[in-house]
Amino acid sequence: MTDQQKLFDSAEDSGDLSPSQAVSPVVIPDGFSMGIDASLTSTGLIVLNKYGAVEHVQGVTTDPTDKDVFNRVQRVKLITGKVLEVVKRFRPKAICIENYSYGSTNVAPIIEMGFLIRYVITELEIPLFEVAPATLKKWASGSGKNAKTGEGKSDSKTRVIVSLVRRYDLSFENNDNYDAYALARMAYQIAGFETSEMAYQREAVQTVLNPKKKPKSRKPRGKIVE
């Protein structure tokens, strides 16, 4: 049993939030899952109920600020606070968050924000699962790689949205919420509310539950010259 699965089991047996943690109104936790598509400019939040229907949709937008420490931290605190309000209100049985895209530019503030979001969720002992961008694409569209040679990021995003709309009959004003929905649906499956009929979705979920550890690279030993 992985550490993530142990955390899931322990949180499933835990009680409601203490009064000091609760945010009014508090929804009775009869079964929710949540997806977080975290971004400095536009964070998408989706909560599904135990029937798989969308219970809550929210976008958190912020404007760029000065790069000094104070303004950067205030921006991250604002985003994290909005995320925490939703987490405390619904207390999901499982939450999926998209993992970092390390090829992005200006990644430091994104990691700062991502760490703080992860910290406040894990402090509540709610099972949190990180989903690599390629795994999310695979779950949503059947392929984690570019479907066509030369397919750009916007084309890949469109492919994910089209696949989700066809399968789940969705309509969101903000494109970020499509990723958030896919993450929430993955959390829905991880929590055991459903088992997908699609093999590629089951494989993607297993990848999240049992992430492969990269083998340690061994440096070649130099020859001893006498």
MODA-V23633 format. One record per backbone hydrogen bond with DSSP energy under -0.5 kcal/mol. NH is the residue of the N-H (numbers start at 1). CO is the residue of the C=O. E is the energy in kcal/mol with one decimal. If there is no record, write none. Layout:
nh = {NH,NH}
co = {CO,CO}
e = {E,E}
//
This chain:
nh = {6,7,8,9,10,11,12,13,14,21,22,27,27,30,33,34,35,36,37,38,43,44,45,46,47,48,49,50,52,55,56,58,60,61,62,72,73,74,75,76,77,78,79,80,81,82,83,84,85,86,87,88,89,90,91,93,94,95,96,97,98,99,102,104,110,111,112,113,114,115,116,117,118,119,120,121,122,123,124,124,125,126,129,131,132,136,137,138,139,140,141,142,142,143,151,156,157,158,159,160,161,162,163,164,165,166,167,168,169,177,178,179,180,181,182,183,184,185,186,187,188,189,190,191,192,193,194,199,202,203,204,205,206,207,208,209,210,211,219,225,226}
co = {2,3,4,5,6,7,8,9,11,18,18,25,89,28,48,94,46,96,44,36,60,37,58,35,56,33,53,31,49,47,47,45,43,59,41,68,69,70,71,72,73,74,75,76,77,78,79,80,81,82,83,84,85,86,87,32,32,127,34,129,36,131,100,101,106,107,108,109,110,111,112,113,114,115,116,117,118,119,120,121,122,121,95,97,130,132,133,134,135,136,137,137,138,137,148,152,153,154,155,156,157,158,159,160,161,162,163,164,165,174,175,175,176,177,178,179,180,181,182,183,184,185,186,187,189,188,188,197,198,199,200,201,202,203,204,205,206,208,217,223,224}
e = {-2.2,-2.3,-2.1,-2.4,-2.3,-2.4,-2.0,-1.2,-0.8,-1.7,-1.6,-0.5,-2.4,-2.4,-1.9,-1.9,-2.5,-2.4,-2.7,-0.9,-2.8,-2.0,-2.7,-1.9,-2.3,-2.6,-2.5,-0.6,-2.2,-3.3,-1.7,-2.2,-2.7,-0.6,-1.3,-2.1,-2.6,-2.4,-1.9,-1.8,-2.7,-2.0,-1.9,-2.6,-2.5,-1.7,-2.0,-2.7,-1.9,-1.4,-2.3,-2.8,-1.7,-2.2,-2.7,-3.2,-0.7,-2.1,-2.4,-2.5,-1.7,-3.3,-0.9,-2.1,-0.6,-2.3,-2.2,-2.3,-2.8,-2.6,-1.9,-2.3,-2.2,-2.6,-2.2,-1.7,-2.5,-1.9,-0.7,-0.9,-1.3,-1.4,-2.7,-2.4,-0.5,-2.4,-2.2,-2.1,-2.5,-2.2,-2.9,-0.5,-2.1,-0.7,-1.9,-2.3,-2.3,-2.2,-2.2,-1.8,-2.4,-2.9,-2.0,-2.3,-2.7,-2.3,-2.0,-3.0,-1.7,-1.4,-1.4,-0.9,-1.9,-2.2,-2.2,-2.4,-2.4,-2.7,-2.0,-2.3,-1.9,-1.9,-2.6,-2.5,-1.0,-2.0,-0.6,-0.5,-1.9,-2.5,-1.9,-2.3,-2.1,-1.8,-1.6,-2.3,-2.4,-0.6,-0.6,-0.6,-0.6}
//
